[in-house]
Amino acid sequence: MTAELVRGQNHPLPETRLEIRISAGKPVVAGASLNDEQGRVREAEWIAHPAQPRLPGLEVSRQAAADHRLAVDLGALPADVHRVNVLLALPAGVGGPASFGTLAAPFVAVTGLEGDEVASYTVTGLDAESAVVAVELYRRQNAWKVRAVGQGYAGGLAAMLADQGLPQADELAATINEAVAAGLARSVAPPAGPPGAARARSGAHASSGHTSTQAGAGQGGGGDPATGGATAGSGAPGSGAGTPSADGSLGAPGPGPVPGAGAAPAATGPGGPIDYQHPGRRPAAPPPPPPAPPTAPPTSGDPHAPVAGDAAGWSMEERLYNQVWGMFEDLARTVAAYRSAVDFAESRQEQELDQVLSDPRTRVGPVADAARKEAGDKHARLVEQARAVLDRDVAQLAAESEVVEPALPPAFAGWDSPVWQAYQVPMEVPMAMRLGDLSLTESEAAGLRIPMLVRLPMERGLWIDSGREQGTADASLADADELRRRAAIAGTAIAARLAAVYPVGDFTLHVIDPAGTAAPALAPFVDSGVLAEPPAAGAAGVARTLERLTQRVDLVQMAVRSGAADALPPDLDTAEQLLIVHDFPHGFDDRAVTQLRYLADEGPSVGVNLMLIADREDARAYGPVLDPLWRALLRVTPVASGHLADPWVGHAWTYEPSVAPDHSQVIPQVLGKVAAARRVYGH
């Protein structure tokens, strides 16, 4: 699992032998410095650079390049080395860019020897700086960690080396620049690529309205330390914010450059375009979407006022989709930065107090009191500054949410949106639909809710957990029957949205309700006629429904594998199928459980998905046989619950289901229009 770091954030390193990959878009100098416990470089021989590329446990590139690979063996470093700083600088006197502010943000990834990414960091916020300390590997209590630093220096390489504590900083900077200039003079210019190739390369870092929080393994290639040559990277960049995975972690909304629910591979770098087609049903990547069209200036006179649909995309739907996920990423990043800043302030305060208490002469008395007060005041100032930035960012996102929410189409909108009053059955399947809302703690982002959009067609089914959720206020106040009732309502709302967003004839609903306990929640489907046949009841109904759906999966799979889709029976329903199972495992024998597991594993690839509404504790009677089923389905809850894990910055997101307001008739009205359209078109 990759950790997407923000400035100041750290992450443990599971291995001592690592590779550091750097991608900057333009040639940069990459080096590394060894530092003692106080963070100082003792001598020039503690710095690896193009003129001295190898040190014990460290090897860097011999020349400037757009992509680098640095080899690090933490176990081979000298015993008195406690930190390794990764340094980047622009080549001096070669006619290149004068500052990082004119380049795409450098990307740094720490990987294992097999190429699996451990942590990454996009060095943003640079302006006039021509040198930067990108990341720091440091030892804490015999364990190594990586920290995103991003400290820039407008004074260039010499200023950065001087800040490392090196007395001969100017002389060493001149030596490095001479070695880089000689290397560039020896290098052979690459052959010209096709028209637009340079724009395509630089476009990997282009923003689509929001900076992505996920950049994946192998985003750049690497510089060969032995030859100094830069080699093109073959790994796909990573993804940004996305949908939750089967284990409850938030992953990519699709095989584009964003989050996934697991993280899916991307076609471009951070902030690039997103591919919205089903990953198993597309042969090639589409061209990138155009930039967002120019919008009229806001009437409020504020040039920074948010505008709905200001992200990149081919259509307004696609731009709104990008914008929603951009808001998710922005909220994740700004809260992660705030938490990291608070942790840093506390760590700094502890260090300063430790220094005071470690000396018996200053442990007590006026000097100690003054030192404690100074450390406390410094801590308060740092936290206050971080809080001000967080409040500013959250306020901006809240203003954007107020603009975006009313502009969302029915597939993305909440059930309380006025857009449903003008609902018409669509002619095409949307790229995604709303499953609920995501939020962080009220103390950090009070009242801010981000729509949770999942790609269509769905890549996995759902488990709506009707069991009691520990630590959830709503669940602790509700008894078991009330939780089951809410779970049935949540399942009905999701199924109704699926029926509403698919064109006529493209969606079929099946229901298994062995004991008939879900009749009140299912009434809108039965009354409108959207449910073609009554819910299957009893063991016989369960067996009949599962047999029919497993046969459909088998037939479609065989037709797809043999390339004989035209040989399918003419009466076979090829629409997307959703099977709702209430009160699982009531009414299920061993054969039925096996069939259900088969549908969960194989069904999504041929358009059959499950929605189980059940208490997992009730299902434990089957033992570990149901564990694969639990892992294959995305768990959601009928009440607000903080169970979704963010794999990039470690947030625990609170999920709230999207249900209709109390006493609202919006779902029966929408399903009535769906049923009427089916009658008109003979479905």
C-alpha positions as CSV (number, residue, x, y, z in Angstrom):
1,M,0.0,0.0,0.0
2,T,1.5,3.3,-1.0
3,A,1.5,6.3,1.3
4,E,0.9,9.6,-0.5
5,L,2.8,12.1,1.7
6,V,2.2,15.8,2.2
7,R,4.8,18.3,3.4
8,G,5.9,17.3,7.0
9,Q,4.3,13.9,6.9
10,N,6.3,10.8,7.7
11,H,5.9,7.1,7.0
12,P,7.8,4.0,8.2
13,L,10.2,2.2,5.9
14,P,9.7,-1.6,6.0
15,E,13.1,-2.3,4.2
16,T,16.6,-1.0,4.5
17,R,17.5,-1.5,0.8
18,L,15.5,1.0,-1.2
19,E,15.4,2.9,-4.5
20,I,14.4,6.5,-4.7
21,R,12.8,7.5,-8.0
22,I,12.7,11.1,-9.1
23,S,10.7,12.6,-12.0
24,A,11.0,16.3,-12.8
25,G,10.0,16.7,-16.4
26,K,13.2,18.7,-17.1
27,P,16.9,17.8,-16.3
28,V,17.7,18.3,-12.6
29,V,20.7,17.4,-10.5
30,A,20.0,14.7,-7.9
31,G,22.2,14.1,-4.9
32,A,22.0,13.0,-1.3
33,S,23.6,14.1,1.9
34,L,24.5,12.1,5.0
35,N,23.7,13.9,8.3
36,D,24.5,13.2,11.9
37,E,22.0,13.2,14.8
38,Q,21.9,17.1,14.8
39,G,21.1,17.1,11.1
40,R,24.5,18.4,10.0
41,V,26.9,17.3,7.3
42,R,30.3,16.8,8.9
43,E,32.4,17.0,5.7
44,A,32.2,17.2,1.9
45,E,32.7,13.4,1.7
46,W,29.3,13.0,3.3
47,I,27.5,14.3,0.1
48,A,26.9,12.1,-2.9
49,H,26.7,14.1,-6.1
50,P,27.5,13.8,-9.9
51,A,31.2,14.3,-9.2
52,Q,31.2,11.8,-6.3
53,P,28.3,9.5,-7.0
54,R,29.1,6.7,-4.6
55,L,29.2,6.6,-0.8
56,P,28.9,3.7,1.6
57,G,25.2,2.7,1.3
58,L,24.4,5.3,-1.3
59,E,24.6,5.8,-5.0
60,V,23.3,8.7,-7.2
61,S,23.3,9.6,-10.9
62,R,26.4,11.1,-12.5
63,Q,24.7,13.8,-14.5
64,A,21.5,15.9,-14.7
65,A,18.5,14.1,-16.0
66,A,14.7,14.4,-16.0
67,D,14.4,11.1,-14.3
68,H,16.7,9.5,-11.6
69,R,17.0,6.4,-9.6
70,L,19.0,6.6,-6.4
71,A,20.1,3.4,-4.6
72,V,20.1,3.4,-0.8
73,D,21.2,0.7,1.6
74,L,20.4,2.0,5.1
75,G,22.1,-0.9,6.7
76,A,25.4,-0.1,5.0
77,L,25.5,3.6,6.2
78,P,28.2,4.7,8.7
79,A,27.0,4.2,12.3
80,D,27.0,7.9,13.1
81,V,24.7,8.7,10.1
82,H,21.1,9.3,11.4
83,R,19.6,11.1,8.3
84,V,19.8,11.0,4.5
85,N,18.5,14.0,2.7
86,V,17.6,13.7,-1.0
87,L,18.7,16.9,-2.7
88,L,17.5,18.4,-6.1
89,A,18.9,21.4,-7.9
90,L,18.6,23.0,-11.3
91,P,21.8,22.9,-13.4
92,A,23.6,26.2,-13.3
93,G,24.8,28.1,-16.4
94,V,23.4,25.7,-19.0
95,G,20.5,27.8,-20.3
96,G,17.9,25.8,-18.5
97,P,15.0,27.0,-16.2
98,A,16.1,29.3,-13.4
99,S,13.6,28.2,-10.8
100,F,11.4,25.2,-9.9
101,G,8.4,27.5,-10.1
102,T,8.6,27.3,-13.9
103,L,8.6,23.5,-13.9
104,A,6.1,20.8,-13.2
105,A,6.2,19.8,-9.5
106,P,9.0,17.2,-9.0
107,F,7.8,13.7,-8.0
108,V,9.7,11.5,-5.6
109,A,8.9,7.9,-4.9
110,V,10.5,5.5,-2.4
111,T,10.3,1.9,-3.5
112,G,11.6,-1.5,-2.6
113,L,14.0,-3.3,-4.8
114,E,11.2,-5.1,-6.6
115,G,9.7,-1.7,-7.6
116,D,6.7,-1.8,-5.1
117,E,6.2,1.7,-3.9
118,V,6.3,2.5,-0.2
119,A,5.7,6.2,-0.2
120,S,5.7,9.1,-2.6
121,Y,5.7,12.9,-2.5
122,T,5.0,15.6,-5.1
123,V,7.0,18.6,-4.2
124,T,4.5,21.4,-4.6
125,G,4.6,25.1,-3.6
126,L,8.0,25.9,-5.1
127,D,8.4,29.3,-6.8
128,A,11.8,31.1,-7.1
129,E,13.8,28.2,-5.5
130,S,16.5,26.6,-7.7
131,A,17.4,23.9,-5.1
132,V,15.2,21.8,-2.7
133,V,15.5,19.2,0.0
134,A,12.8,16.8,-1.3
135,V,12.6,14.1,1.3
136,E,14.5,12.9,4.3
137,L,15.2,9.4,5.5
138,Y,15.8,9.4,9.2
139,R,16.4,7.0,12.1
140,R,14.2,7.1,15.1
141,Q,14.6,4.4,17.9
142,N,16.4,2.0,15.6
143,A,13.7,2.2,12.9
144,W,13.9,4.2,9.7
145,K,11.2,6.5,8.3
146,V,10.8,8.8,5.4
147,R,9.5,12.4,5.8
148,A,8.3,14.8,3.0
149,V,10.4,18.0,3.4
150,G,10.0,20.2,0.4
151,Q,12.4,22.9,1.7
152,G,13.4,25.2,-1.2
153,Y,16.4,27.6,-1.5
154,A,16.3,30.6,-3.7
155,G,20.1,30.8,-3.3
156,G,20.5,27.6,-5.1
157,L,22.8,24.7,-4.5
158,A,25.3,26.6,-2.5
159,A,22.7,27.9,-0.1
160,M,21.2,24.5,0.4
161,L,24.7,22.9,1.1
162,A,25.5,25.8,3.5
163,D,22.2,25.1,5.4
164,Q,23.3,21.5,5.8
165,G,26.2,22.8,7.8
166,L,29.0,22.5,5.2
167,P,31.7,25.2,5.5
168,Q,32.9,24.7,1.9
169,A,29.4,25.0,0.4
170,D,30.4,27.4,-2.4
171,E,33.4,25.3,-3.5
172,L,31.4,22.1,-3.5
173,A,28.6,23.7,-5.5
174,A,31.1,24.9,-8.1
175,T,32.5,21.4,-8.3
176,I,29.1,19.9,-8.8
177,N,28.1,22.4,-11.5
178,E,31.3,21.8,-13.4
179,A,30.7,18.0,-13.4
180,V,27.1,18.5,-14.5
181,A,28.1,20.9,-17.3
182,A,30.7,18.4,-18.5
183,G,28.2,15.6,-18.4
184,L,25.7,17.6,-20.4
185,A,28.3,18.5,-23.0
186,R,29.1,14.8,-23.5
187,S,25.5,13.7,-23.8
188,V,24.0,13.1,-27.1
189,A,20.7,14.8,-27.9
190,P,17.9,12.3,-28.3
191,P,16.1,12.0,-31.7
192,A,13.2,14.2,-32.2
193,G,9.9,12.6,-31.3
194,P,6.6,13.0,-33.1
195,P,4.8,16.3,-33.0
196,G,3.2,16.9,-29.6
197,A,5.4,14.4,-27.8
198,A,6.9,17.1,-25.6
199,R,3.5,18.4,-24.7
200,A,2.3,14.9,-23.9
201,R,5.2,14.4,-21.5
202,S,4.7,17.7,-19.8
203,G,1.0,17.1,-19.6
204,A,1.5,14.3,-17.2
205,H,1.7,16.9,-14.5
206,A,-1.0,19.2,-15.8
207,S,-3.8,20.0,-13.3
208,S,-7.4,19.3,-14.1
209,G,-8.7,21.8,-11.6
210,H,-7.4,20.0,-8.5
211,T,-4.0,18.5,-7.6
212,S,-4.2,14.7,-7.2
213,T,-3.1,13.2,-3.9
214,Q,-2.0,9.9,-5.5
215,A,1.0,9.4,-7.7
216,G,1.9,5.9,-8.4
217,A,4.9,3.7,-8.7
218,G,7.2,4.2,-11.5
219,Q,6.0,7.6,-12.5
220,G,9.3,8.6,-13.8
221,G,11.9,6.3,-15.1
222,G,15.3,6.4,-13.6
223,G,18.8,7.6,-14.1
224,D,21.4,4.8,-14.4
225,P,24.0,5.6,-11.7
226,A,26.7,3.8,-13.6
227,T,26.4,5.7,-16.8
228,G,24.5,8.8,-15.7
229,G,21.9,8.2,-18.5
230,A,18.2,8.7,-17.9
231,T,16.0,5.8,-18.8
232,A,12.3,6.0,-19.4
233,G,10.1,4.7,-16.7
234,S,7.7,1.9,-17.6
235,G,5.6,1.9,-14.5
236,A,2.2,3.6,-14.7
237,P,1.7,6.6,-12.5
238,G,-0.6,6.1,-9.6
239,S,-4.1,7.2,-8.9
240,G,-6.0,9.8,-6.9
241,A,-9.1,9.6,-4.8
242,G,-11.5,6.8,-5.5
243,T,-14.1,4.3,-4.4
244,P,-13.8,2.0,-1.4
245,S,-12.3,-1.4,-1.8
246,A,-13.6,-4.7,-0.6
247,D,-11.7,-4.4,2.7
248,G,-13.2,-1.0,3.3
249,S,-10.3,1.1,2.0
250,L,-10.9,3.9,-0.4
251,G,-9.5,3.1,-3.8
252,A,-9.6,4.4,-7.4
253,P,-12.8,5.5,-9.0
254,G,-11.5,3.7,-12.1
255,P,-8.5,2.9,-14.1
256,G,-7.6,6.6,-14.4
257,P,-5.1,8.6,-12.5
258,V,-7.2,8.8,-9.5
259,P,-8.1,7.3,-5.8
260,G,-9.4,3.1,-5.9
261,A,-11.4,1.9,-3.6
262,G,-7.6,-1.1,-4.5
263,A,-5.8,1.6,-6.3
264,A,-6.1,1.1,-10.1
265,P,-3.4,1.9,-12.6
266,A,-3.4,5.3,-14.2
267,A,-2.8,6.6,-17.7
268,T,-1.2,9.9,-16.6
269,G,0.4,11.6,-13.7
270,P,-1.2,13.6,-10.8
271,G,-4.2,15.7,-11.8
272,G,-4.3,14.2,-15.3
273,P,-7.4,12.9,-17.2
274,I,-9.5,10.0,-15.9
275,D,-10.7,7.0,-17.9
276,Y,-14.3,6.3,-17.0
277,Q,-14.9,3.0,-18.8
278,H,-15.2,-0.3,-17.0
279,P,-11.6,-1.7,-16.7
280,G,-12.5,-5.2,-17.9
281,R,-14.4,-4.0,-20.9
282,R,-12.1,-1.7,-22.8
283,P,-9.3,-2.5,-25.2
284,A,-7.4,0.8,-25.2
285,A,-7.1,4.1,-23.3
286,P,-9.1,7.0,-24.8
287,P,-7.5,10.3,-25.6
288,P,-7.3,12.8,-22.7
289,P,-10.3,15.1,-22.2
290,P,-10.0,18.7,-23.2
291,P,-9.4,21.4,-20.6
292,A,-12.4,22.9,-18.9
293,P,-14.0,25.5,-21.1
294,P,-13.7,29.1,-20.0
295,T,-16.4,30.2,-17.7
296,A,-17.9,33.6,-17.2
297,P,-16.5,35.5,-14.3
298,P,-18.4,35.2,-11.1
299,T,-21.0,37.9,-10.6
300,S,-19.9,38.3,-7.0
301,G,-16.7,40.1,-8.2
302,D,-14.5,37.6,-6.4
303,P,-12.1,36.1,-8.9
304,H,-11.6,33.0,-6.6
305,A,-15.3,32.2,-6.3
306,P,-15.9,28.6,-7.1
307,V,-17.7,27.6,-10.3
308,A,-19.5,24.3,-10.9
309,G,-17.9,22.2,-13.6
310,D,-14.5,23.9,-13.7
311,A,-12.5,20.6,-13.9
312,A,-11.4,19.0,-17.2
313,G,-13.7,16.7,-19.1
314,W,-15.5,16.1,-22.4
315,S,-19.0,16.9,-20.9
316,M,-20.4,18.7,-18.0
317,E,-21.1,15.3,-16.3
318,E,-17.4,14.4,-16.6
319,R,-16.3,17.8,-15.4
320,L,-18.5,17.6,-12.3
321,Y,-17.3,14.0,-11.7
322,N,-13.7,15.3,-11.8
323,Q,-14.5,18.2,-9.6
324,V,-16.2,16.1,-6.9
325,W,-13.2,13.8,-6.7
326,G,-10.9,16.8,-6.7
327,M,-12.8,18.1,-3.7
328,F,-12.3,14.8,-2.0
329,E,-8.6,14.9,-2.7
330,D,-8.3,18.5,-1.5
331,L,-10.0,17.7,1.8
332,A,-7.9,14.6,2.4
333,R,-4.7,16.6,1.7
334,T,-5.5,19.7,3.7
335,V,-6.5,17.6,6.8
336,A,-3.5,15.4,6.4
337,A,-1.3,18.6,6.3
338,Y,-3.0,19.9,9.4
339,R,-2.6,16.7,11.4
340,S,1.1,16.5,10.3
341,A,1.7,20.1,11.4
342,V,0.2,19.4,14.8
343,D,2.3,16.2,15.2
344,F,5.4,18.2,14.2
345,A,4.6,20.9,16.7
346,E,4.1,18.4,19.5
347,S,7.3,16.6,18.5
348,R,9.3,19.8,18.5
349,Q,7.9,20.8,21.9
350,E,8.9,17.4,23.3
351,Q,12.4,17.8,21.9
352,E,12.9,21.3,23.4
353,L,11.6,20.2,26.7
354,D,13.8,17.1,26.7
355,Q,16.8,19.4,26.1
356,V,15.9,21.4,29.2
357,L,15.2,18.4,31.4
358,S,18.3,16.5,30.3
359,D,20.6,19.1,32.1
360,P,20.3,19.0,35.9
361,R,21.4,22.6,36.0
362,T,18.4,23.8,34.0
363,R,15.8,21.2,35.1
364,V,14.2,23.5,37.7
365,G,14.1,27.1,38.5
366,P,13.5,30.2,36.4
367,V,15.5,29.0,33.4
368,A,13.4,25.8,33.2
369,D,10.1,27.7,33.6
370,A,11.1,30.2,30.9
371,A,12.1,27.3,28.5
372,R,8.8,25.5,29.2
373,K,6.8,28.7,28.5
374,E,8.8,29.4,25.3
375,A,8.2,25.8,24.1
376,G,4.5,26.0,24.9
377,D,4.1,29.4,23.2
378,K,6.0,28.1,20.1
379,H,3.8,25.0,20.0
380,A,0.6,27.1,20.2
381,R,1.8,29.4,17.4
382,L,2.5,26.5,15.1
383,V,-0.8,24.9,15.8
384,E,-2.6,28.2,15.4
385,Q,-1.0,28.7,12.0
386,A,-1.8,25.2,10.8
387,R,-5.4,25.7,12.0
388,A,-5.7,28.9,10.1
389,V,-4.7,27.2,6.9
390,L,-7.1,24.3,7.6
391,D,-10.0,26.7,8.2
392,R,-9.2,28.6,5.1
393,D,-9.1,25.5,2.9
394,V,-12.2,24.0,4.5
395,A,-14.1,27.2,4.0
396,Q,-13.1,27.3,0.3
397,L,-14.3,23.7,-0.1
398,A,-17.5,24.4,1.7
399,A,-18.2,27.3,-0.7
400,E,-17.4,25.0,-3.6
401,S,-19.7,22.4,-2.3
402,E,-22.5,24.9,-2.1
403,V,-22.0,25.7,-5.8
404,V,-21.4,22.1,-7.0
405,E,-24.2,20.3,-5.1
406,P,-27.1,22.0,-6.9
407,A,-25.5,21.5,-10.3
408,L,-25.2,17.7,-9.9
409,P,-27.2,15.5,-12.3
410,P,-29.6,12.9,-10.9
411,A,-27.0,10.1,-10.8
412,F,-24.7,12.3,-8.6
413,A,-27.3,14.2,-6.6
414,G,-28.8,13.5,-3.2
415,W,-32.4,12.4,-3.0
416,D,-33.3,15.8,-1.5
417,S,-32.1,17.6,-4.6
418,P,-34.7,19.4,-6.7
419,V,-33.2,17.8,-9.8
420,W,-35.3,14.7,-9.2
421,Q,-38.5,16.7,-9.6
422,A,-37.7,17.0,-13.3
423,Y,-36.3,13.5,-13.7
424,Q,-36.7,11.7,-17.0
425,V,-35.4,8.2,-17.8
426,P,-32.0,8.6,-19.3
427,M,-30.9,7.5,-22.8
428,E,-27.4,6.6,-21.8
429,V,-25.7,5.1,-18.7
430,P,-23.9,7.7,-16.6
431,M,-20.3,7.3,-15.7
432,A,-21.0,7.0,-12.0
433,M,-23.7,7.3,-9.3
434,R,-23.8,8.5,-5.8
435,L,-23.6,5.8,-3.1
436,G,-23.5,8.2,-0.1
437,D,-21.5,11.0,1.5
438,L,-18.0,11.1,3.0
439,S,-16.8,13.3,5.8
440,L,-14.0,13.7,8.3
441,T,-14.2,14.7,11.9
442,E,-16.5,17.6,12.9
443,S,-13.6,19.3,14.8
444,E,-11.6,19.5,11.5
445,A,-14.2,19.9,8.7
446,A,-17.5,20.7,10.4
447,G,-20.5,20.2,8.1
448,L,-18.5,19.4,5.0
449,R,-19.8,16.4,3.1
450,I,-18.3,15.1,-0.2
451,P,-20.4,12.9,-2.5
452,M,-19.1,9.4,-2.7
453,L,-19.4,8.4,-6.4
454,V,-18.9,4.9,-7.6
455,R,-18.2,4.0,-11.2
456,L,-20.8,2.3,-13.4
457,P,-21.1,-0.5,-14.1
458,M,-20.2,-1.5,-10.6
459,E,-17.1,-3.5,-10.2
460,R,-18.2,-5.2,-7.0
461,G,-21.3,-5.8,-5.0
462,L,-22.4,-4.4,-1.7
463,W,-22.8,-5.7,1.8
464,I,-25.2,-3.4,3.8
465,D,-24.3,-4.3,7.4
466,S,-27.4,-4.3,9.6
467,G,-25.3,-5.3,12.7
468,R,-24.6,-3.0,15.6
469,E,-21.6,-0.8,14.8
470,Q,-19.3,-0.2,17.8
471,G,-18.5,3.4,18.4
472,T,-21.3,4.7,16.1
473,A,-23.7,6.9,18.0
474,D,-26.8,6.2,15.8
475,A,-26.3,2.5,15.9
476,S,-25.8,2.4,19.7
477,L,-29.2,4.1,20.1
478,A,-31.0,1.7,17.7
479,D,-32.1,-1.8,18.5
480,A,-31.5,-4.7,16.2
481,D,-35.0,-4.4,14.5
482,E,-34.4,-0.7,13.9
483,L,-31.0,-1.3,12.3
484,R,-32.5,-4.0,10.0
485,R,-35.3,-1.5,9.0
486,R,-32.7,1.2,8.2
487,A,-30.6,-1.3,6.3
488,A,-33.6,-2.2,4.2
489,I,-34.3,1.5,3.5
490,A,-30.7,2.1,2.5
491,G,-30.7,-0.9,0.2
492,T,-33.9,0.3,-1.4
493,A,-32.5,3.8,-2.0
494,I,-29.4,2.4,-3.7
495,A,-31.4,0.0,-5.8
496,A,-33.9,2.7,-6.8
497,R,-31.0,4.9,-7.9
498,L,-29.6,2.1,-10.1
499,A,-33.0,1.5,-11.7
500,A,-33.3,5.3,-12.3
501,V,-29.9,5.9,-13.9
502,Y,-30.0,3.1,-16.4
503,P,-31.9,3.4,-19.7
504,V,-35.0,1.4,-20.3
505,G,-34.2,-2.3,-20.7
506,D,-30.7,-1.9,-19.4
507,F,-31.3,-2.9,-15.7
508,T,-33.1,-5.8,-14.1
509,L,-33.8,-6.2,-10.4
510,H,-34.2,-9.5,-8.5
511,V,-35.0,-9.8,-4.8
512,I,-34.6,-12.7,-2.3
513,D,-36.6,-12.1,0.9
514,P,-37.0,-15.5,2.5
515,A,-39.0,-14.4,5.5
516,G,-40.8,-11.5,3.9
517,T,-39.4,-9.0,6.5
518,A,-38.5,-6.4,3.9
519,A,-41.9,-5.9,2.4
520,P,-42.4,-2.3,3.7
521,A,-39.1,-1.2,2.2
522,L,-39.7,-3.0,-1.1
523,A,-43.2,-1.5,-1.5
524,P,-42.1,1.2,-4.0
525,F,-40.7,-1.5,-6.3
526,V,-43.7,-3.8,-6.1
527,D,-46.3,-1.0,-6.3
528,S,-44.6,0.7,-9.3
529,G,-44.0,-2.6,-11.2
530,V,-40.3,-2.0,-11.5
531,L,-39.8,-5.4,-9.7
532,A,-41.0,-7.7,-12.5
533,E,-41.8,-10.6,-10.1
534,P,-42.5,-10.9,-6.4
535,P,-39.5,-11.3,-4.1
536,A,-38.4,-14.9,-3.8
537,A,-39.4,-16.4,-0.5
538,G,-38.5,-19.6,1.3
539,A,-35.8,-22.1,0.5
540,A,-37.4,-23.0,-2.9
541,G,-37.5,-19.3,-4.0
542,V,-33.8,-18.9,-3.0
543,A,-32.7,-22.0,-4.9
544,R,-34.8,-21.0,-8.0
545,T,-33.4,-17.4,-8.2
546,L,-29.8,-18.4,-7.6
547,E,-30.0,-21.2,-10.2
548,R,-31.3,-18.8,-12.8
549,L,-28.6,-16.2,-12.2
550,T,-25.7,-18.6,-12.0
551,Q,-26.8,-20.1,-15.4
552,R,-26.9,-16.6,-16.9
553,V,-23.4,-15.9,-15.6
554,D,-22.2,-19.3,-17.1
555,L,-23.8,-18.7,-20.5
556,V,-22.5,-15.1,-20.9
557,Q,-19.0,-16.1,-19.7
558,M,-18.9,-19.0,-22.3
559,A,-20.1,-16.7,-25.0
560,V,-17.6,-14.0,-24.2
561,R,-14.7,-16.5,-24.0
562,S,-15.6,-18.2,-27.3
563,G,-16.4,-15.0,-29.1
564,A,-19.9,-16.2,-29.9
565,A,-22.1,-13.6,-28.3
566,D,-24.6,-14.0,-31.1
567,A,-25.2,-17.6,-30.0
568,L,-26.8,-16.6,-26.7
569,P,-30.4,-17.7,-26.3
570,P,-32.8,-15.0,-27.7
571,D,-34.7,-14.9,-24.4
572,L,-31.6,-14.3,-22.2
573,D,-31.8,-11.0,-20.3
574,T,-28.5,-9.3,-21.1
575,A,-29.3,-6.2,-19.0
576,E,-27.3,-5.3,-15.9
577,Q,-28.6,-7.4,-13.0
578,L,-28.8,-6.6,-9.3
579,L,-29.8,-9.3,-6.8
580,I,-30.8,-8.0,-3.4
581,V,-30.7,-10.6,-0.6
582,H,-32.4,-9.7,2.6
583,D,-31.7,-11.3,6.0
584,F,-28.9,-13.4,4.7
585,P,-28.2,-16.3,5.6
586,H,-31.8,-17.1,6.5
587,G,-33.1,-19.6,4.0
588,F,-29.7,-20.5,2.6
589,D,-28.2,-24.0,2.6
590,D,-24.7,-25.0,1.7
591,R,-25.4,-25.1,-2.1
592,A,-27.1,-21.7,-2.0
593,V,-24.1,-20.2,-0.2
594,T,-21.7,-21.7,-2.7
595,Q,-23.8,-20.2,-5.6
596,L,-23.9,-16.8,-3.9
597,R,-20.1,-16.8,-3.6
598,Y,-19.8,-17.7,-7.2
599,L,-22.1,-14.8,-8.2
600,A,-20.0,-12.4,-6.0
601,D,-16.7,-13.6,-7.7
602,E,-17.8,-14.0,-11.3
603,G,-20.9,-12.0,-11.7
604,P,-19.6,-8.4,-11.9
605,S,-17.5,-9.2,-15.0
606,V,-20.7,-10.1,-16.9
607,G,-23.1,-7.6,-15.4
608,V,-24.5,-9.4,-12.3
609,N,-24.0,-7.8,-8.9
610,L,-25.1,-8.6,-5.4
611,M,-26.5,-6.5,-2.6
612,L,-26.5,-8.4,0.7
613,I,-28.4,-6.9,3.6
614,A,-27.3,-8.8,6.6
615,D,-25.7,-8.8,10.0
616,R,-22.3,-10.3,9.7
617,E,-22.6,-11.8,13.2
618,D,-25.6,-13.8,11.9
619,A,-23.4,-15.1,9.1
620,R,-20.6,-16.3,11.4
621,A,-22.4,-19.6,11.8
622,Y,-21.0,-20.6,8.4
623,G,-17.4,-20.0,9.7
624,P,-14.6,-19.0,7.4
625,V,-16.5,-20.2,4.3
626,L,-18.1,-16.7,4.1
627,D,-14.9,-14.7,4.6
628,P,-14.2,-14.6,0.8
629,L,-17.8,-13.3,0.3
630,W,-17.3,-10.6,2.9
631,R,-14.0,-9.5,1.3
632,A,-15.5,-9.5,-2.2
633,L,-18.2,-7.1,-1.4
634,L,-18.0,-3.4,-0.4
635,R,-19.3,-2.9,3.2
636,V,-21.5,0.1,3.8
637,T,-23.7,0.8,6.7
638,P,-27.3,2.1,7.2
639,V,-26.1,4.7,9.7
640,A,-23.1,7.0,9.8
641,S,-20.0,5.0,10.4
642,G,-16.3,5.8,10.2
643,H,-15.2,2.5,8.7
644,L,-13.8,3.5,5.3
645,A,-10.0,3.6,5.3
646,D,-8.0,6.0,3.1
647,P,-4.8,4.3,1.8
648,W,-3.0,7.5,0.8
649,V,-3.0,9.6,3.9
650,G,-4.5,7.2,6.5
651,H,-7.8,9.0,7.1
652,A,-10.8,7.1,8.5
653,W,-13.7,8.5,6.5
654,T,-17.2,8.6,7.9
655,Y,-19.7,7.2,5.4
656,E,-23.4,8.2,5.4
657,P,-25.9,6.5,3.2
658,S,-27.9,8.5,0.6
659,V,-31.5,8.0,1.6
660,A,-34.7,9.9,0.9
661,P,-35.9,12.4,3.5
662,D,-38.5,11.2,5.9
663,H,-42.0,11.1,4.4
664,S,-40.7,12.0,1.0
665,Q,-42.3,10.5,-2.1
666,V,-39.4,11.1,-4.4
667,I,-38.4,7.4,-4.7
668,P,-42.0,6.2,-5.5
669,Q,-42.3,9.0,-8.0
670,V,-39.0,8.2,-9.7
671,L,-39.8,4.5,-9.9
672,G,-43.2,5.3,-11.3
673,K,-41.6,7.1,-14.2
674,V,-39.2,4.2,-14.7
675,A,-42.1,1.7,-14.8
676,A,-44.1,4.0,-17.2
677,A,-41.1,4.2,-19.6
678,R,-40.8,0.4,-19.6
679,R,-44.4,0.0,-20.5
680,V,-44.1,2.4,-23.3
681,Y,-41.1,0.6,-24.8
682,G,-42.5,-2.9,-24.1
683,H,-40.1,-3.9,-21.3
